[in-house]
């Protein structure tokens, strides 16, 4: 791979020692960031020079929680609630209809959407009905060129078996075979296990699944604390982490956690647990108030995620804005109800950008590789056009990136030193080659599910 030199951009490194630099260059060699500064040169005659004039240069976004295989059924769940239609139609119906090729096509185009919108890394929570489903899901991530944490969750073939007081552990043999055959030799991929936790399975199974994740040296990511049946406010028997409380550590990630008590959150943050908040989906589907405020009060910061792309777009910029402004609204309202004026905001634009980059990297155990533009880290970089009438003049590059820009402005995306989007277009030929099959897959799934849309 020849050297690449990103030249003359506004570099927002998010590295506290490097900061933000005007008219700066980023030198990349063999997929690694080598140097950041001004007036850099390359040592190779065939080096690629990328002009970043009037562009903001950022680390790629990290989506810490998404179900990519739902991409070809996008647009069906925009009016669904979690406890009503989603559990019934998605987990209880559509997921069981997926063939291995459906899993592949959904994951492939979900990954393309991630890359197109500036996300270079995602945790893909999968419901593989068989080992072949899991293999094709991983094939999709590899074919797309996305850095990913593939999450082997409970199969989607029988909701009653896997989601309601389940006493069935995750399929260890399939997981080991998938890791050995598809993941362990790929530098862009790593493994996580999608745990159900005590919200959805019996205590012995909850602990057993986490023990398996640790035996495999895999991240454990868990859906917990969403909707009324898991809420201590509505369900006095709800125990939060319950039987898993003594097993928490930095290798545990919790998605949602809307109804956890402050004490539960504090205990988890102190143990190093990360939290993934998916604010847009949570507000629609009735999960509850996003956990952001409780995590911040406990001295941590959550990572952002998209979650269910069957009802919202995969754009992480939306989650940055919505999550930040909802948190501000709730904090402001506390003061207003006390008869006080709001004279400052809490979380800043930089905070939410970091929650979409370095905090996501930390949640996935990848902070030493990605999340900031730092020499020695892998070159996952996006260039954002700040020159048109929607973004110029850019007085604050961070505020431009968070509040003003949209996916149209992300014209260059680099993953591990490889350019995957240039001049606003994805370079992967499979975008065109597989598109018709992708559309047909979605049509067949919706038709077979018998949905009345």
Steps between C-alpha positions, in 0.01 A plus 500: 500500500663831395524788741213746518531865590191694600609856435391844625190412700354611830601198705280434804702220653303464828837405647546740795873529435462580130178700505361668189733634233428736209665434166639171623602172339453135597755249375385137471723202429390137484164586653649681798504869588870588499508875556272803535630850437559767237714474188534123516654314206489143376791270434335309216462616140164324465354642822139617476442863594147588614421871491316592821476875435172633646440161663478389861706186564356279775531150642234270354181459700450188713150354528501301821167321446313419178316208338632528144304206358177698536609740228294344219183532708562868570191716508267247663543584869467877510169477685582198716546477875742259665247304706236497228591461138880460520505192721205350314599576141878518505620256766193278480460490122736668253830396658404135469436543128856605420695270273880520510502717187251741659738539793785564259315759292362688799841510664674600178280799426479591867879515499493707180266746671738518795796577276310748285391697808847507656488205738815294464436259790180336624390237745266283294262315730383196302228238547647210296240225458778255403877495477467577129302816585785611722760420236316704239459789744876508548553467124291815456718700739816381328367565150390852596836591657352618830692464825258308718437310820282212388259413781366147508165533673218254559360343183192665355310181419301463823428805716334295774810279530757778508333805655246406767660369821732301278702218651688437174856628473651650187614238243864463603600263222374729226667801659838329523481372143401843369784672685761247390383493140409862428616752763826421676722565197332824390653821634174694454280255691459396860244293690237587758224292654148642511374417848140516615582547866254440784237709320445223247645178639534313827784581736710194420482573126582868548815417693592214269487717189726760659743231610509372142577850370794524740625155406503616136657838591200665334312816589169429676226738390155481660154642435380607846279740689254608230120536527273441797552133571862571590433819694534515876248784487232277350627155597613480863663162435741641242856462624704685238820305443376247751694175488763661274587782741816331624619419145519851354814633335638699205414213265127554563294740291135578577259626236217729614487468886225764506349384829809412695526680832774752558654252744510230231660741252758615754590140585542419131702811412730434795551146365589632154177403322416700188151615401357535150216747468285493186290810564285524188373142516461507877283811492276358230459146620439563868827382650502799735717807548852449358757403761737787411433712808545216747828389341635856501399544864690179579814645345482321167380571149292271282565414139240566230337236283226478238343168606203411278555603140160363400353828617773768494802582287846375581642853518699550820478876459132479589577313821765757595252784467190331641683346793670825591192719473276259691753494782514880499120528496462272801772681696354840409153391604622412849617859546186651351279295731703636793430854384857554380618636168720292275829687468728229361481156342658185636620263229674677213528441128845351558355263761246356259758472221726307735206276595470419128872426464741432786229399750363253246851367448542454875166320525615252236846455651665670200620827652866410438428458128240762403281784631748788473744614235820405678831379356521127556126443467335354194397745230120513526438853374218704351517828308203732533443775243460831682487723193139500377211724598385253767830489690693818421631703666626244750588702808519188720587176319357286779168685498492484121550123514239446770226748417532609138631214289309206359613184314516701176800686642702186575683469171795281599508200734812299580502169689833355610674718244276397208279759332148354487312820409639770274332816366176398669478154343569153641767320299390142570357343181264284703281807559378463144552128456288392797241777509220316319542193719495721808170664400341166409606352833321777687185463292487126558551529877222756541266298279568171681454672835149601395541858618223745423694821444 
